Amino acid sequence: MTTEEERELYAELVLRCAQSVPRGRATTYGAIADVVGERLGRGGPRLVGSVLARHGGGVPWWRVVRADGSLPPSHDEEARQAYLEEGTPLRASGAVDLGRAFAGPSLGAQ
């Protein structure tokens, strides 16, 4: 069982990781889950997605994608505009080209 304080810390760390991804680059839900999991010993890509869905409006959420470089369809148009503005490398399918755009997330100074 997790406490409210533990959930808030998890969310804070996920948001910090999302914020760490530079313009024109992207990371994955799984990469963020790995970084936060190293610190807290729990969580996974789905939990990262849940945090971003609930609390991610203030961070560059479009820079966090699935392992195949895509976002859920409901976010495609807004994200595509951000990718074009930031010069994010894309594949012909419109998904982020993670081979060229991947940036490992970090928690920064702690």
A tleap script that builds the chain and sets N, CA, C and O, in Angstrom:
source leaprc.protein.ff14SB
mol = sequence {
  NMET THR THR GLU GLU GLU ARG GLU LEU TYR
  ALA GLU LEU VAL LEU ARG CYS ALA GLN SER
  VAL PRO ARG GLY ARG ALA THR THR TYR GLY
  ALA ILE ALA ASP VAL VAL GLY GLU ARG LEU
  GLY ARG GLY GLY PRO ARG LEU VAL GLY SER
  VAL LEU ALA ARG HIE GLY GLY GLY VAL PRO
  TRP TRP ARG VAL VAL ARG ALA ASP GLY SER
  LEU PRO PRO SER HIE ASP GLU GLU ALA ARG
  GLN ALA TYR LEU GLU GLU GLY THR PRO LEU
  ARG ALA SER GLY ALA VAL ASP LEU GLY ARG
  ALA PHE ALA GLY PRO SER LEU GLY ALA CGLN
}
set mol.1.N position { 0.845 -1.188 0.000 }
set mol.1.CA position { 0.000 0.000 0.000 }
set mol.1.C position { 0.887 1.247 0.000 }
set mol.1.O position { 1.910 1.286 0.683 }
set mol.2.N position { 0.500 2.239 -0.751 }
set mol.2.CA position { 1.261 3.480 -0.789 }
set mol.2.C position { 0.471 4.587 -0.115 }
set mol.2.O position { -0.759 4.614 -0.150 }
set mol.3.N position { 1.201 5.486 0.492 }
set mol.3.CA position { 0.573 6.623 1.145 }
set mol.3.C position { 0.407 7.763 0.142 }
set mol.3.O position { 0.993 7.751 -0.940 }
set mol.4.N position { -0.381 8.719 0.518 }
set mol.4.CA position { -0.559 9.905 -0.334 }
set mol.4.C position { 0.783 10.604 -0.548 }
set mol.4.O position { 1.065 11.090 -1.644 }
set mol.5.N position { 1.599 10.652 0.483 }
set mol.5.CA position { 2.912 11.283 0.379 }
set mol.5.C position { 3.791 10.553 -0.641 }
set mol.5.O position { 4.504 11.195 -1.413 }
set mol.6.N position { 3.744 9.216 -0.648 }
set mol.6.CA position { 4.513 8.433 -1.614 }
set mol.6.C position { 4.007 8.668 -3.031 }
set mol.6.O position { 4.808 8.779 -3.959 }
set mol.7.N position { 2.699 8.747 -3.211 }
set mol.7.CA position { 2.133 9.022 -4.538 }
set mol.7.C position { 2.543 10.407 -5.023 }
set mol.7.O position { 2.876 10.587 -6.195 }
set mol.8.N position { 2.519 11.377 -4.128 }
set mol.8.CA position { 2.921 12.739 -4.508 }
set mol.8.C position { 4.396 12.799 -4.888 }
set mol.8.O position { 4.766 13.489 -5.838 }
set mol.9.N position { 5.239 12.077 -4.149 }
set mol.9.CA position { 6.668 12.055 -4.482 }
set mol.9.C position { 6.882 11.398 -5.840 }
set mol.9.O position { 7.669 11.888 -6.651 }
set mol.10.N position { 6.189 10.294 -6.092 }
set mol.10.CA position { 6.309 9.628 -7.392 }
set mol.10.C position { 5.926 10.592 -8.509 }
set mol.10.O position { 6.648 10.725 -9.497 }
set mol.11.N position { 4.793 11.260 -8.351 }
set mol.11.CA position { 4.332 12.210 -9.372 }
set mol.11.C position { 5.345 13.334 -9.562 }
set mol.11.O position { 5.628 13.724 -10.695 }
set mol.12.N position { 5.892 13.856 -8.471 }
set mol.12.CA position { 6.878 14.933 -8.569 }
set mol.12.C position { 8.104 14.488 -9.362 }
set mol.12.O position { 8.622 15.239 -10.189 }
set mol.13.N position { 8.566 13.264 -9.106 }
set mol.13.CA position { 9.749 12.766 -9.812 }
set mol.13.C position { 9.462 12.506 -11.290 }
set mol.13.O position { 10.310 12.773 -12.141 }
set mol.14.N position { 8.283 11.990 -11.598 }
set mol.14.CA position { 7.900 11.791 -13.005 }
set mol.14.C position { 7.883 13.133 -13.731 }
set mol.14.O position { 8.417 13.254 -14.834 }
set mol.15.N position { 7.275 14.130 -13.119 }
set mol.15.CA position { 7.191 15.445 -13.750 }
set mol.15.C position { 8.569 16.075 -13.912 }
set mol.15.O position { 8.834 16.740 -14.913 }
set mol.16.N position { 9.439 15.872 -12.940 }
set mol.16.CA position { 10.808 16.386 -13.035 }
set mol.16.C position { 11.535 15.738 -14.211 }
set mol.16.O position { 12.251 16.412 -14.951 }
set mol.17.N position { 11.348 14.420 -14.381 }
set mol.17.CA position { 11.968 13.723 -15.521 }
set mol.17.C position { 11.436 14.258 -16.844 }
set mol.17.O position { 12.211 14.515 -17.765 }
set mol.18.N position { 10.125 14.428 -16.945 }
set mol.18.CA position { 9.537 14.950 -18.183 }
set mol.18.C position { 10.091 16.335 -18.489 }
set mol.18.O position { 10.374 16.656 -19.643 }
set mol.19.N position { 10.244 17.145 -17.463 }
set mol.19.CA position { 10.762 18.503 -17.631 }
set mol.19.C position { 12.221 18.493 -18.078 }
set mol.19.O position { 12.681 19.451 -18.699 }
set mol.20.N position { 12.955 17.422 -17.769 }
set mol.20.CA position { 14.383 17.363 -18.091 }
set mol.20.C position { 14.670 17.101 -19.569 }
set mol.20.O position { 15.806 17.266 -20.014 }
set mol.21.N position { 13.667 16.700 -20.326 }
set mol.21.CA position { 13.875 16.361 -21.738 }
set mol.21.C position { 13.947 17.659 -22.554 }
set mol.21.O position { 13.007 18.454 -22.538 }
set mol.22.N position { 15.055 17.871 -23.261 }
set mol.22.CA position { 15.221 19.131 -24.009 }
set mol.22.C position { 14.288 19.253 -25.216 }
set mol.22.O position { 13.764 18.262 -25.724 }
set mol.23.N position { 14.099 20.489 -25.653 }
set mol.23.CA position { 13.321 20.764 -26.866 }
set mol.23.C position { 13.869 19.954 -28.032 }
set mol.23.O position { 15.081 19.803 -28.184 }
set mol.24.N position { 12.963 19.437 -28.851 }
set mol.24.CA position { 13.369 18.700 -30.030 }
set mol.24.C position { 13.808 17.275 -29.767 }
set mol.24.O position { 14.255 16.582 -30.681 }
set mol.25.N position { 13.685 16.834 -28.531 }
set mol.25.CA position { 14.079 15.477 -28.138 }
set mol.25.C position { 12.888 14.798 -27.487 }
set mol.25.O position { 11.872 15.443 -27.228 }
set mol.26.N position { 12.998 13.518 -27.222 }
set mol.26.CA position { 11.907 12.763 -26.591 }
set mol.26.C position { 12.486 11.640 -25.751 }
set mol.26.O position { 13.632 11.228 -25.931 }
set mol.27.N position { 11.679 11.161 -24.842 }
set mol.27.CA position { 12.010 9.996 -24.038 }
set mol.27.C position { 10.776 9.104 -24.000 }
set mol.27.O position { 9.754 9.424 -24.606 }
set mol.28.N position { 10.870 8.001 -23.297 }
set mol.28.CA position { 9.740 7.075 -23.244 }
set mol.28.C position { 9.188 6.961 -21.828 }
set mol.28.O position { 9.850 7.286 -20.842 }
set mol.29.N position { 7.946 6.485 -21.773 }
set mol.29.CA position { 7.330 6.211 -20.474 }
set mol.29.C position { 8.206 5.243 -19.682 }
set mol.29.O position { 8.398 5.406 -18.477 }
set mol.30.N position { 8.732 4.234 -20.375 }
set mol.30.CA position { 9.564 3.233 -19.723 }
set mol.30.C position { 10.871 3.794 -19.191 }
set mol.30.O position { 11.321 3.405 -18.113 }
set mol.31.N position { 11.489 4.709 -19.941 }
set mol.31.CA position { 12.747 5.314 -19.482 }
set mol.31.C position { 12.516 6.121 -18.216 }
set mol.31.O position { 13.328 6.080 -17.292 }
set mol.32.N position { 11.416 6.849 -18.170 }
set mol.32.CA position { 11.094 7.604 -16.956 }
set mol.32.C position { 10.801 6.646 -15.807 }
set mol.32.O position { 11.241 6.873 -14.680 }
set mol.33.N position { 10.063 5.581 -16.087 }
set mol.33.CA position { 9.760 4.591 -15.045 }
set mol.33.C position { 11.050 3.993 -14.486 }
set mol.33.O position { 11.146 3.755 -13.282 }
set mol.34.N position { 12.035 3.749 -15.339 }
set mol.34.CA position { 13.309 3.199 -14.878 }
set mol.34.C position { 14.034 4.172 -13.955 }
set mol.34.O position { 14.540 3.770 -12.908 }
set mol.35.N position { 14.087 5.450 -14.335 }
set mol.35.CA position { 14.793 6.448 -13.527 }
set mol.35.C position { 14.107 6.625 -12.170 }
set mol.35.O position { 14.765 6.626 -11.130 }
set mol.36.N position { 12.789 6.774 -12.191 }
set mol.36.CA position { 12.057 6.958 -10.936 }
set mol.36.C position { 12.107 5.669 -10.112 }
set mol.36.O position { 12.220 5.717 -8.887 }
set mol.37.N position { 12.023 4.528 -10.779 }
set mol.37.CA position { 12.087 3.249 -10.084 }
set mol.37.C position { 13.412 3.021 -9.382 }
set mol.37.O position { 13.449 2.414 -8.312 }
set mol.38.N position { 14.506 3.503 -9.974 }
set mol.38.CA position { 15.815 3.398 -9.313 }
set mol.38.C position { 15.809 4.139 -7.984 }
set mol.38.O position { 16.416 3.697 -7.008 }
set mol.39.N position { 15.130 5.245 -7.961 }
set mol.39.CA position { 15.083 6.073 -6.741 }
set mol.39.C position { 14.092 5.536 -5.725 }
set mol.39.O position { 14.379 5.507 -4.528 }
set mol.40.N position { 12.906 5.103 -6.203 }
set mol.40.CA position { 11.839 4.715 -5.280 }
set mol.40.C position { 11.586 3.217 -5.207 }
set mol.40.O position { 10.903 2.741 -4.300 }
set mol.41.N position { 12.139 2.474 -6.167 }
set mol.41.CA position { 11.973 1.031 -6.145 }
set mol.41.C position { 10.603 0.541 -6.573 }
set mol.41.O position { 10.216 -0.576 -6.232 }
set mol.42.N position { 9.862 1.354 -7.315 }
set mol.42.CA position { 8.540 0.914 -7.768 }
set mol.42.C position { 8.085 1.745 -8.949 }
set mol.42.O position { 8.706 2.745 -9.309 }
set mol.43.N position { 6.970 1.305 -9.551 }
set mol.43.CA position { 6.362 2.030 -10.662 }
set mol.43.C position { 6.662 1.358 -11.987 }
set mol.43.O position { 7.448 0.414 -12.064 }
set mol.44.N position { 6.028 1.858 -13.016 }
set mol.44.CA position { 6.225 1.321 -14.350 }
set mol.44.C position { 5.693 2.299 -15.374 }
set mol.44.O position { 5.178 3.357 -15.012 }
set mol.45.N position { 5.809 1.958 -16.663 }
set mol.45.CA position { 5.390 2.867 -17.726 }
set mol.45.C position { 3.923 3.303 -17.624 }
set mol.45.O position { 3.604 4.462 -17.888 }
set mol.46.N position { 3.041 2.393 -17.248 }
set mol.46.CA position { 1.620 2.765 -17.153 }
set mol.46.C position { 1.387 3.787 -16.051 }
set mol.46.O position { 0.573 4.698 -16.202 }
set mol.47.N position { 2.101 3.635 -14.944 }
set mol.47.CA position { 1.959 4.595 -13.852 }
set mol.47.C position { 2.497 5.962 -14.280 }
set mol.47.O position { 1.925 6.996 -13.932 }
set mol.48.N position { 3.590 5.962 -15.030 }
set mol.48.CA position { 4.123 7.230 -15.563 }
set mol.48.C position { 3.069 7.893 -16.444 }
set mol.48.O position { 2.826 9.094 -16.322 }
set mol.49.N position { 2.441 7.120 -17.329 }
set mol.49.CA position { 1.393 7.659 -18.194 }
set mol.49.C position { 0.227 8.209 -17.397 }
set mol.49.O position { -0.332 9.249 -17.745 }
set mol.50.N position { -0.136 7.529 -16.347 }
set mol.50.CA position { -1.235 7.980 -15.489 }
set mol.50.C position { -0.892 9.303 -14.813 }
set mol.50.O position { -1.724 10.208 -14.740 }
set mol.51.N position { 0.332 9.405 -14.324 }
set mol.51.CA position { 0.770 10.657 -13.692 }
set mol.51.C position { 0.726 11.796 -14.703 }
set mol.51.O position { 0.219 12.877 -14.403 }
set mol.52.N position { 1.256 11.556 -15.898 }
set mol.52.CA position { 1.272 12.611 -16.917 }
set mol.52.C position { -0.139 13.000 -17.345 }
set mol.52.O position { -0.408 14.171 -17.611 }
set mol.53.N position { -1.035 12.028 -17.412 }
set mol.53.CA position { -2.420 12.325 -17.784 }
set mol.53.C position { -3.094 13.214 -16.729 }
set mol.53.O position { -3.873 14.106 -17.065 }
set mol.54.N position { -2.791 12.965 -15.478 }
set mol.54.CA position { -3.434 13.733 -14.398 }
set mol.54.C position { -2.744 15.040 -14.075 }
set mol.54.O position { -3.407 16.038 -13.788 }
set mol.55.N position { -1.399 15.049 -14.118 }
set mol.55.CA position { -0.652 16.194 -13.600 }
set mol.55.C position { 0.308 16.826 -14.606 }
set mol.55.O position { 1.023 17.765 -14.257 }
set mol.56.N position { 0.343 16.338 -15.835 }
set mol.56.CA position { 1.380 16.738 -16.774 }
set mol.56.C position { 1.131 17.978 -17.593 }
set mol.56.O position { 1.948 18.309 -18.453 }
set mol.57.N position { 0.037 18.679 -17.363 }
set mol.57.CA position { -0.274 19.851 -18.171 }
set mol.57.C position { 0.781 20.939 -18.129 }
set mol.57.O position { 0.902 21.711 -19.080 }
set mol.58.N position { 1.545 21.020 -17.053 }
set mol.58.CA position { 2.547 22.073 -16.898 }
set mol.58.C position { 3.934 21.689 -17.370 }
set mol.58.O position { 4.862 22.491 -17.274 }
set mol.59.N position { 4.092 20.478 -17.879 }
set mol.59.CA position { 5.391 20.025 -18.379 }
set mol.59.C position { 5.245 19.640 -19.848 }
set mol.59.O position { 4.125 19.469 -20.329 }
set mol.60.N position { 6.357 19.501 -20.568 }
set mol.60.CA position { 6.283 19.129 -21.990 }
set mol.60.C position { 5.935 17.645 -22.162 }
set mol.60.O position { 6.793 16.838 -22.519 }
set mol.61.N position { 4.693 17.300 -21.909 }
set mol.61.CA position { 4.217 15.909 -21.941 }
set mol.61.C position { 4.408 15.261 -23.307 }
set mol.61.O position { 4.567 14.043 -23.390 }
set mol.62.N position { 4.395 16.048 -24.378 }
set mol.62.CA position { 4.522 15.496 -25.734 }
set mol.62.C position { 5.915 14.919 -25.968 }
set mol.62.O position { 6.123 14.178 -26.929 }
set mol.63.N position { 6.856 15.247 -25.111 }
set mol.63.CA position { 8.213 14.709 -25.245 }
set mol.63.C position { 8.342 13.317 -24.626 }
set mol.63.O position { 9.421 12.725 -24.650 }
set mol.64.N position { 7.254 12.798 -24.077 }
set mol.64.CA position { 7.241 11.455 -23.487 }
set mol.64.C position { 6.321 10.596 -24.351 }
set mol.64.O position { 5.121 10.853 -24.449 }
set mol.65.N position { 6.900 9.577 -24.973 }
set mol.65.CA position { 6.172 8.774 -25.950 }
set mol.65.C position { 6.278 7.288 -25.612 }
set mol.65.O position { 7.031 6.882 -24.728 }
set mol.66.N position { 5.509 6.500 -26.335 }
set mol.66.CA position { 5.595 5.042 -26.214 }
set mol.66.C position { 6.941 4.572 -26.771 }
set mol.66.O position { 7.643 5.328 -27.442 }
set mol.67.N position { 7.285 3.331 -26.489 }
set mol.67.CA position { 8.564 2.773 -26.951 }
set mol.67.C position { 8.693 2.775 -28.470 }
set mol.67.O position { 9.807 2.750 -28.994 }
set mol.68.N position { 7.558 2.806 -29.190 }
set mol.68.CA position { 7.616 2.855 -30.657 }
set mol.68.C position { 7.621 4.293 -31.188 }
set mol.68.O position { 7.563 4.504 -32.399 }
set mol.69.N position { 7.688 5.272 -30.299 }
set mol.69.CA position { 7.748 6.674 -30.699 }
set mol.69.C position { 6.397 7.342 -30.851 }
set mol.69.O position { 6.327 8.521 -31.198 }
set mol.70.N position { 5.319 6.609 -30.597 }
set mol.70.CA position { 3.982 7.182 -30.777 }
set mol.70.C position { 3.386 7.662 -29.462 }
set mol.70.O position { 3.851 7.314 -28.376 }
set mol.71.N position { 2.351 8.466 -29.594 }
set mol.71.CA position { 1.543 8.926 -28.466 }
set mol.71.C position { 0.151 8.335 -28.620 }
set mol.71.O position { -0.216 7.898 -29.710 }
set mol.72.N position { -0.631 8.314 -27.541 }
set mol.72.CA position { -2.033 7.906 -27.707 }
set mol.72.C position { -2.699 8.801 -28.760 }
set mol.72.O position { -2.423 9.999 -28.802 }
set mol.73.N position { -3.569 8.245 -29.608 }
set mol.73.CA position { -4.187 9.013 -30.699 }
set mol.73.C position { -4.862 10.310 -30.250 }
set mol.73.O position { -4.892 11.276 -31.013 }
set mol.74.N position { -5.385 10.354 -29.070 }
set mol.74.CA position { -6.083 11.557 -28.600 }
set mol.74.C position { -5.152 12.763 -28.485 }
set mol.74.O position { -5.624 13.898 -28.419 }
set mol.75.N position { -3.834 12.535 -28.460 }
set mol.75.CA position { -2.877 13.630 -28.307 }
set mol.75.C position { -2.124 13.962 -29.593 }
set mol.75.O position { -1.310 14.886 -29.620 }
set mol.76.N position { -2.395 13.212 -30.651 }
set mol.76.CA position { -1.607 13.325 -31.877 }
set mol.76.C position { -1.473 14.737 -32.425 }
set mol.76.O position { -0.356 15.197 -32.663 }
set mol.77.N position { -2.570 15.428 -32.629 }
set mol.77.CA position { -2.510 16.717 -33.326 }
set mol.77.C position { -1.749 17.772 -32.530 }
set mol.77.O position { -0.905 18.478 -33.081 }
set mol.78.N position { -2.041 17.879 -31.249 }
set mol.78.CA position { -1.343 18.863 -30.409 }
set mol.78.C position { 0.152 18.528 -30.323 }
set mol.78.O position { 1.001 19.415 -30.396 }
set mol.79.N position { 0.454 17.252 -30.169 }
set mol.79.CA position { 1.850 16.837 -30.085 }
set mol.79.C position { 2.570 17.089 -31.402 }
set mol.79.O position { 3.700 17.577 -31.408 }
set mol.80.N position { 1.922 16.757 -32.525 }
set mol.80.CA position { 2.551 16.960 -33.830 }
set mol.80.C position { 2.945 18.428 -34.031 }
set mol.80.O position { 4.021 18.720 -34.550 }
set mol.81.N position { 2.082 19.329 -33.622 }
set mol.81.CA position { 2.394 20.757 -33.739 }
set mol.81.C position { 3.632 21.103 -32.904 }
set mol.81.O position { 4.507 21.840 -33.358 }
set mol.82.N position { 3.697 20.571 -31.692 }
set mol.82.CA position { 4.859 20.825 -30.828 }
set mol.82.C position { 6.126 20.236 -31.445 }
set mol.82.O position { 7.182 20.866 -31.403 }
set mol.83.N position { 6.032 19.027 -32.021 }
set mol.83.CA position { 7.202 18.414 -32.654 }
set mol.83.C position { 7.724 19.280 -33.801 }
set mol.83.O position { 8.930 19.481 -33.941 }
set mol.84.N position { 6.809 19.782 -34.610 }
set mol.84.CA position { 7.213 20.621 -35.743 }
set mol.84.C position { 7.854 21.913 -35.251 }
set mol.84.O position { 8.873 22.344 -35.791 }
set mol.85.N position { 7.271 22.527 -34.242 }
set mol.85.CA position { 7.828 23.778 -33.699 }
set mol.85.C position { 9.209 23.570 -33.091 }
set mol.85.O position { 10.070 24.446 -33.176 }
set mol.86.N position { 9.417 22.409 -32.478 }
set mol.86.CA position { 10.684 22.138 -31.799 }
set mol.86.C position { 11.721 21.465 -32.692 }
set mol.86.O position { 12.880 21.325 -32.300 }
set mol.87.N position { 11.316 21.050 -33.882 }
set mol.87.CA position { 12.251 20.368 -34.779 }
set mol.87.C position { 12.562 18.945 -34.348 }
set mol.87.O position { 13.664 18.455 -34.595 }
set mol.88.N position { 11.621 18.280 -33.714 }
set mol.88.CA position { 11.805 16.907 -33.270 }
set mol.88.C position { 11.868 15.974 -34.479 }
set mol.88.O position { 10.985 16.036 -35.334 }
set mol.89.N position { 12.885 15.112 -34.578 }
set mol.89.CA position { 12.960 14.169 -35.695 }
set mol.89.C position { 11.758 13.207 -35.684 }
set mol.89.O position { 11.459 12.577 -34.670 }
set mol.90.N position { 11.089 13.113 -36.825 }
set mol.90.CA position { 9.919 12.241 -36.960 }
set mol.90.C position { 10.156 11.222 -38.055 }
set mol.90.O position { 10.939 11.447 -38.978 }
set mol.91.N position { 9.465 10.093 -37.936 }
set mol.91.CA position { 9.477 9.089 -39.000 }
set mol.91.C position { 8.339 9.413 -39.970 }
set mol.91.O position { 7.497 10.262 -39.677 }
set mol.92.N position { 8.311 8.752 -41.101 }
set mol.92.CA position { 7.267 8.986 -42.097 }
set mol.92.C position { 5.870 8.746 -41.518 }
set mol.92.O position { 4.904 9.367 -41.960 }
set mol.93.N position { 5.760 7.859 -40.542 }
set mol.93.CA position { 4.471 7.550 -39.905 }
set mol.93.C position { 3.969 8.686 -39.020 }
set mol.93.O position { 2.805 8.700 -38.619 }
set mol.94.N position { 4.850 9.638 -38.719 }
set mol.94.CA position { 4.485 10.726 -37.811 }
set mol.94.C position { 4.934 10.482 -36.390 }
set mol.94.O position { 4.873 11.386 -35.556 }
set mol.95.N position { 5.386 9.270 -36.098 }
set mol.95.CA position { 5.902 8.958 -34.766 }
set mol.95.C position { 7.284 9.585 -34.607 }
set mol.95.O position { 7.974 9.844 -35.593 }
set mol.96.N position { 7.672 9.821 -33.384 }
set mol.96.CA position { 9.003 10.360 -33.101 }
set mol.96.C position { 10.047 9.316 -33.480 }
set mol.96.O position { 9.888 8.132 -33.184 }
set mol.97.N position { 11.105 9.757 -34.130 }
set mol.97.CA position { 12.232 8.885 -34.481 }
set mol.97.C position { 13.145 8.817 -33.254 }
set mol.97.O position { 14.047 9.639 -33.097 }
set mol.98.N position { 12.904 7.842 -32.398 }
set mol.98.CA position { 13.662 7.746 -31.154 }
set mol.98.C position { 15.139 7.453 -31.385 }
set mol.98.O position { 15.968 7.758 -30.527 }
set mol.99.N position { 15.475 6.874 -32.517 }
set mol.99.CA position { 16.881 6.654 -32.830 }
set mol.99.C position { 17.653 7.955 -32.912 }
set mol.99.O position { 18.835 8.002 -32.573 }
set mol.100.N position { 17.005 8.991 -33.353 }
set mol.100.CA position { 17.634 10.313 -33.476 }
set mol.100.C position { 17.236 11.268 -32.368 }
set mol.100.O position { 17.989 12.193 -32.061 }
set mol.101.N position { 16.069 11.072 -31.755 }
set mol.101.CA position { 15.543 12.058 -30.811 }
set mol.101.C position { 15.641 11.658 -29.345 }
set mol.101.O position { 15.382 12.483 -28.469 }
set mol.102.N position { 16.010 10.411 -29.055 }
set mol.102.CA position { 15.960 9.957 -27.664 }
set mol.102.C position { 16.893 10.745 -26.757 }
set mol.102.O position { 18.054 10.987 -27.088 }
set mol.103.N position { 16.368 11.134 -25.625 }
set mol.103.CA position { 17.148 11.775 -24.562 }
set mol.103.C position { 16.787 11.081 -23.260 }
set mol.103.O position { 15.615 11.019 -22.887 }
set mol.104.N position { 17.772 10.569 -22.583 }
set mol.104.CA position { 17.522 9.908 -21.301 }
set mol.104.C position { 17.034 10.924 -20.275 }
set mol.104.O position { 17.646 11.980 -20.110 }
set mol.105.N position { 15.952 10.620 -19.592 }
set mol.105.CA position { 15.435 11.556 -18.589 }
set mol.105.C position { 16.325 11.555 -17.349 }
set mol.105.O position { 17.065 10.603 -17.101 }
set mol.106.N position { 16.241 12.622 -16.586 }
set mol.106.CA position { 17.009 12.673 -15.347 }
set mol.106.C position { 16.213 13.397 -14.280 }
set mol.106.O position { 15.282 14.150 -14.567 }
set mol.107.N position { 16.603 13.149 -13.051 }
set mol.107.CA position { 15.963 13.835 -11.921 }
set mol.107.C position { 16.687 15.137 -11.602 }
set mol.107.O position { 16.239 15.903 -10.748 }
set mol.108.N position { 17.803 15.392 -12.279 }
set mol.108.CA position { 18.535 16.626 -12.054 }
set mol.108.C position { 19.145 16.660 -10.662 }
set mol.108.O position { 19.301 15.623 -10.016 }
set mol.109.N position { 19.483 17.839 -10.214 }
set mol.109.CA position { 20.058 18.015 -8.861 }
set mol.109.C position { 19.012 17.650 -7.827 }
set mol.109.O position { 17.846 18.024 -7.945 }
set mol.110.N position { 19.439 16.916 -6.813 }
set mol.110.CA position { 18.487 16.451 -5.811 }
set mol.110.C position { 18.735 17.046 -4.471 }
set mol.110.O position { 18.012 16.749 -3.520 }
savepdb mol mol.pdb
quit
